[in-house]
């Protein structure tokens, strides 16, 4: 079963990881490999999690009229 993290990219290209309640900024050196952290979401729950993330992004980043939110598959070895 696939699992995903959800990320938000700000207008100035900063990347934030959705942790289920708020956002954790991902620093440049962490961008290459997105490891399990925050809240991983099962495939069947992605749509609901994306909606929750969009709502939170509008509150936390009110200047961003069109939040760039994406799911990223969590790589499992």
C-alpha positions as CSV (number, residue, x, y, z in Angstrom):
1,X,0.0,0.0,0.0
2,X,1.3,3.4,-0.9
3,X,1.9,6.1,1.7
4,X,2.3,9.8,1.1
5,X,3.6,12.9,2.7
6,X,1.9,16.2,1.8
7,X,4.0,19.2,1.1
8,X,3.2,22.9,0.6
9,X,5.5,25.1,-1.5
10,X,5.3,28.8,-0.7
11,X,5.3,31.5,-3.3
12,X,9.0,32.2,-2.5
13,X,9.8,28.4,-3.0
14,X,10.2,27.4,0.6
15,X,8.9,23.8,1.2
16,X,6.9,22.8,4.2
17,X,5.9,19.3,5.3
18,X,2.3,18.9,6.5
19,X,2.3,17.2,9.9
20,X,-1.4,16.7,10.2
21,X,-2.0,19.9,12.2
22,X,0.5,22.5,10.9
23,X,3.6,22.8,8.7
24,X,7.3,22.1,9.3
25,X,9.7,23.9,7.1
26,X,12.1,21.6,5.2
27,X,15.6,23.1,4.9
28,X,17.6,23.0,1.6
29,X,19.7,20.0,2.7
30,X,16.5,18.0,3.4
31,X,14.8,18.6,0.1
32,X,16.7,15.8,-1.8
33,X,15.3,13.0,0.2
34,X,11.9,13.3,1.9
35,X,11.9,10.8,4.7
36,X,9.1,9.6,6.8
37,X,8.2,12.4,9.2
38,X,5.2,14.4,10.0
39,X,2.1,12.5,9.0
40,X,2.1,9.9,6.3
41,X,-1.2,9.3,4.6
42,X,-2.5,6.1,3.1
43,X,-3.6,6.2,-0.5
44,X,-7.3,6.0,0.4
45,X,-7.0,9.0,2.7
46,X,-5.1,11.3,0.4
47,X,-8.0,13.4,-0.8
48,X,-9.2,14.2,2.7
49,X,-5.7,15.0,3.9
50,X,-5.2,17.3,0.9
51,X,-8.4,19.2,1.7
52,X,-7.3,19.6,5.4
53,X,-3.9,20.8,4.3
54,X,-5.4,23.3,1.9
55,X,-7.6,24.7,4.7
56,X,-4.6,25.0,7.1
57,X,-2.4,26.6,4.4
58,X,-5.0,29.3,3.8
59,X,-5.0,30.1,7.5
60,X,-1.2,29.9,8.1
61,X,-0.2,31.5,4.8
62,X,-3.1,34.0,4.1
63,X,-1.2,35.9,1.4
64,X,-1.0,32.8,-0.8
65,X,-4.3,32.8,-2.9
66,X,-3.5,29.6,-4.7
67,X,-1.5,27.2,-2.4
68,X,0.8,24.8,-4.1
69,X,0.1,21.5,-2.3
70,X,1.2,18.1,-3.5
71,X,1.4,14.6,-2.3
72,X,4.8,12.9,-2.3
73,X,5.2,9.2,-2.1
74,X,7.1,8.0,0.9
75,X,9.9,5.7,-0.3
76,X,10.1,2.5,1.6
77,X,13.1,0.3,1.3
